[in-house]
Amino acid sequence: MILQCFRWLFGYVSFELIGECPEKFINLTIKNEINIWDIKKKGFVLKGKVLAEEYRSLRQLAKKSCCKVKIKSKKGFPFIKLKYKKRMGFFVGALFFLAVIYAFSFFIWSVNVGGNESIATEEILRVASDLGVRPGALKKSIDVPAVKSAAMSKLEDVAWISINISGSSVNISVKEKIKKPEIAKSGEPCNIIANSDGQIERMETFKGTPCVNVGDVVVKGQLLISGVMENLNAENYFLDADGKVFAKTRKIITEKAKINQTVTKDTGKIVTHLHLKVGNIDVPIFGYWECVNDNYRLETSENAINFFGFEIPLKMCKDYWYEQKNEEITLTNEEAYLQIENNILKREKEEFKEATILDKKVNKAENNGELTEEVEYICTENIACKEKIVIEP
């Protein structure tokens, strides 16, 4: 690799040698210490490469060998320089670009976070940014020990944090605290009441006096476990009743869907806005003269720009605006019921998180182009709910 860069820097020539004695030519080049590489021979034609400054000597040796040599191509910096000799702006721009890249090396280009699980990466980046660790910050201005100490005080759930500056990147690694289980504290006096109608199947009383038995049918709001107790002197005192009461309950979910519906679809027209993002500044490049309105939906993609494998503080952003229109569609009964059943499944996951479904019964109906599906569930769940005891003075 280094040798190839050296040859490109000084320039080299690809040549062809035509003659009956190419072996004599090669012997002469070795004797005169001329380095030739990539030598290939096909018939009376010998191909190879040589440094540009040694090519003149090569022509003299070709004559001595009764051969003819000609240039096939010229490559390297000297020939590029010669080609663009009158275009000084090209070299000035290249030098300016290198100067900018060198100046950027004194700044932070990217901040990476690792080791976090429960703490959001955005929260860690926000705290780091408030402490001066952000893209665009001068590396010398970052006091790593002070930043670590301040970050630890602001991020309460972090056990330790390390901040390493590598090149133009900052790598933040955190170790989260192991949360201790919360110790239950005595609360205000309360009763346990039913939050739903049902038939009791099992009771677990931790504190308080049970007011119902297994097999009893209860209604919503009925007292299940009392927080009022009586001591040996027949005096009442209050405590925060606690327990679980599992009952068989009945629940109903109803969903509807119309045969004729209005849906939003993409028309196929896409408006692309291209812009560069430098920190929090957007620089429009392409497409911003094409206006969009509320009939478009937006999808955005961001790609960091790399320079020889190093990420620089520039991002190429593309905004894709998809034109949409409302369209009237007519569903079959099967499609409408499928839509209803998908909605019912979503509600089941949300509403029956703490319940066990024992059985369900489905009833379907159709009326004036609208389909209805009613599902009746038989479940087992904990219906215990705390209610504060109001003590009058």
TATAPE-V409791 format. One record per residue. N is the residue number from 1. PHI is phi in whole degrees, -180 to 180 (999 if undefined). Layout:
n->N phi->PHI
n->N phi->PHI
//
This chain:
n->1 phi->999
n->2 phi->-65
n->3 phi->-64
n->4 phi->-65
n->5 phi->-64
n->6 phi->-62
n->7 phi->-65
n->8 phi->-66
n->9 phi->-64
n->10 phi->-92
n->11 phi->85
n->12 phi->-144
n->13 phi->-125
n->14 phi->-94
n->15 phi->-130
n->16 phi->-127
n->17 phi->-115
n->18 phi->-117
n->19 phi->174
n->20 phi->-88
n->21 phi->-126
n->22 phi->-67
n->23 phi->-66
n->24 phi->-65
n->25 phi->-63
n->26 phi->-65
n->27 phi->-61
n->28 phi->-67
n->29 phi->-66
n->30 phi->-68
n->31 phi->-63
n->32 phi->-93
n->33 phi->57
n->34 phi->-102
n->35 phi->-87
n->36 phi->-120
n->37 phi->-135
n->38 phi->54
n->39 phi->-80
n->40 phi->-137
n->41 phi->-124
n->42 phi->-139
n->43 phi->68
n->44 phi->-97
n->45 phi->-110
n->46 phi->-115
n->47 phi->-112
n->48 phi->-171
n->49 phi->-133
n->50 phi->-149
n->51 phi->-61
n->52 phi->-59
n->53 phi->-71
n->54 phi->-99
n->55 phi->-67
n->56 phi->-60
n->57 phi->-63
n->58 phi->-65
n->59 phi->-66
n->60 phi->-64
n->61 phi->-69
n->62 phi->-66
n->63 phi->-63
n->64 phi->-64
n->65 phi->-94
n->66 phi->58
n->67 phi->-127
n->68 phi->-116
n->69 phi->-122
n->70 phi->-143
n->71 phi->-82
n->72 phi->-99
n->73 phi->-160
n->74 phi->-123
n->75 phi->-139
n->76 phi->121
n->77 phi->-62
n->78 phi->-57
n->79 phi->-75
n->80 phi->-66
n->81 phi->-61
n->82 phi->-67
n->83 phi->-66
n->84 phi->-106
n->85 phi->-60
n->86 phi->-89
n->87 phi->-112
n->88 phi->-66
n->89 phi->-59
n->90 phi->-62
n->91 phi->-73
n->92 phi->-63
n->93 phi->-63
n->94 phi->-64
n->95 phi->-66
n->96 phi->-63
n->97 phi->-63
n->98 phi->-64
n->99 phi->-66
n->100 phi->-66
n->101 phi->-61
n->102 phi->-64
n->103 phi->-65
n->104 phi->-64
n->105 phi->-66
n->106 phi->-86
n->107 phi->-118
n->108 phi->-82
n->109 phi->-100
n->110 phi->-148
n->111 phi->-124
n->112 phi->-113
n->113 phi->-123
n->114 phi->-147
n->115 phi->92
n->116 phi->-89
n->117 phi->-123
n->118 phi->-88
n->119 phi->-84
n->120 phi->-68
n->121 phi->-59
n->122 phi->-62
n->123 phi->-67
n->124 phi->-66
n->125 phi->-65
n->126 phi->-65
n->127 phi->-63
n->128 phi->-62
n->129 phi->-65
n->130 phi->-63
n->131 phi->-93
n->132 phi->97
n->133 phi->-97
n->134 phi->-158
n->135 phi->-57
n->136 phi->100
n->137 phi->-77
n->138 phi->-73
n->139 phi->-61
n->140 phi->-68
n->141 phi->-82
n->142 phi->-92
n->143 phi->-92
n->144 phi->-58
n->145 phi->-59
n->146 phi->-68
n->147 phi->-65
n->148 phi->-60
n->149 phi->-63
n->150 phi->-68
n->151 phi->-66
n->152 phi->-62
n->153 phi->-74
n->154 phi->-86
n->155 phi->-100
n->156 phi->-67
n->157 phi->-90
n->158 phi->-102
n->159 phi->-80
n->160 phi->-153
n->161 phi->-143
n->162 phi->-123
n->163 phi->-127
n->164 phi->-122
n->165 phi->-99
n->166 phi->-121
n->167 phi->65
n->168 phi->-106
n->169 phi->-115
n->170 phi->-112
n->171 phi->-109
n->172 phi->-106
n->173 phi->-119
n->174 phi->-125
n->175 phi->-125
n->176 phi->-83
n->177 phi->-72
n->178 phi->-85
n->179 phi->-72
n->180 phi->-77
n->181 phi->-62
n->182 phi->-72
n->183 phi->-89
n->184 phi->-64
n->185 phi->-110
n->186 phi->-68
n->187 phi->-104
n->188 phi->-74
n->189 phi->-58
n->190 phi->-153
n->191 phi->-106
n->192 phi->-107
n->193 phi->-119
n->194 phi->-87
n->195 phi->-96
n->196 phi->-161
n->197 phi->-70
n->198 phi->173
n->199 phi->-115
n->200 phi->-69
n->201 phi->-111
n->202 phi->-158
n->203 phi->-130
n->204 phi->-131
n->205 phi->-99
n->206 phi->-96
n->207 phi->-145
n->208 phi->109
n->209 phi->-111
n->210 phi->-62
n->211 phi->-112
n->212 phi->-136
n->213 phi->-123
n->214 phi->-61
n->215 phi->101
n->216 phi->-70
n->217 phi->-97
n->218 phi->-122
n->219 phi->-116
n->220 phi->-59
n->221 phi->93
n->222 phi->-73
n->223 phi->-70
n->224 phi->-108
n->225 phi->-132
n->226 phi->-88
n->227 phi->-95
n->228 phi->-101
n->229 phi->-119
n->230 phi->-126
n->231 phi->-88
n->232 phi->-67
n->233 phi->-93
n->234 phi->62
n->235 phi->-104
n->236 phi->-85
n->237 phi->-140
n->238 phi->-116
n->239 phi->-145
n->240 phi->-88
n->241 phi->-61
n->242 phi->-147
n->243 phi->167
n->244 phi->-126
n->245 phi->-128
n->246 phi->-95
n->247 phi->-138
n->248 phi->-85
n->249 phi->-122
n->250 phi->-122
n->251 phi->-132
n->252 phi->-131
n->253 phi->-119
n->254 phi->-122
n->255 phi->-132
n->256 phi->-128
n->257 phi->-151
n->258 phi->-90
n->259 phi->-67
n->260 phi->-98
n->261 phi->-130
n->262 phi->-108
n->263 phi->-121
n->264 phi->-103
n->265 phi->-130
n->266 phi->-75
n->267 phi->-85
n->268 phi->104
n->269 phi->-82
n->270 phi->-127
n->271 phi->-107
n->272 phi->-107
n->273 phi->-111
n->274 phi->-111
n->275 phi->-152
n->276 phi->-95
n->277 phi->-116
n->278 phi->-111
n->279 phi->66
n->280 phi->-103
n->281 phi->-103
n->282 phi->-102
n->283 phi->-115
n->284 phi->-62
n->285 phi->-121
n->286 phi->-148
n->287 phi->92
n->288 phi->-76
n->289 phi->-79
n->290 phi->-88
n->291 phi->-80
n->292 phi->-126
n->293 phi->-137
n->294 phi->-70
n->295 phi->-84
n->296 phi->-114
n->297 phi->-111
n->298 phi->-113
n->299 phi->-129
n->300 phi->-123
n->301 phi->-131
n->302 phi->-126
n->303 phi->-130
n->304 phi->-69
n->305 phi->-92
n->306 phi->-108
n->307 phi->-123
n->308 phi->54
n->309 phi->88
n->310 phi->-105
n->311 phi->-79
n->312 phi->-105
n->313 phi->-76
n->314 phi->-130
n->315 phi->-128
n->316 phi->-92
n->317 phi->-112
n->318 phi->-125
n->319 phi->-106
n->320 phi->-105
n->321 phi->-103
n->322 phi->-101
n->323 phi->-71
n->324 phi->-128
n->325 phi->-145
n->326 phi->-84
n->327 phi->-137
n->328 phi->-85
n->329 phi->-127
n->330 phi->-121
n->331 phi->-93
n->332 phi->-79
n->333 phi->-59
n->334 phi->-63
n->335 phi->-67
n->336 phi->-66
n->337 phi->-67
n->338 phi->-64
n->339 phi->-63
n->340 phi->-63
n->341 phi->-65
n->342 phi->-64
n->343 phi->-67
n->344 phi->-66
n->345 phi->-62
n->346 phi->-63
n->347 phi->-67
n->348 phi->-59
n->349 phi->-64
n->350 phi->-81
n->351 phi->-90
n->352 phi->-114
n->353 phi->-62
n->354 phi->-100
n->355 phi->-115
n->356 phi->-110
n->357 phi->-80
n->358 phi->-94
n->359 phi->-160
n->360 phi->-149
n->361 phi->-127
n->362 phi->-109
n->363 phi->-125
n->364 phi->-118
n->365 phi->-151
n->366 phi->-134
n->367 phi->-151
n->368 phi->53
n->369 phi->76
n->370 phi->-124
n->371 phi->-99
n->372 phi->-127
n->373 phi->-129
n->374 phi->-115
n->375 phi->-117
n->376 phi->-102
n->377 phi->-111
n->378 phi->-110
n->379 phi->-128
n->380 phi->-119
n->381 phi->-155
n->382 phi->-83
n->383 phi->-100
n->384 phi->-71
n->385 phi->-144
n->386 phi->-82
n->387 phi->-132
n->388 phi->-64
n->389 phi->-88
n->390 phi->-88
n->391 phi->-101
n->392 phi->-81
n->393 phi->-70
//
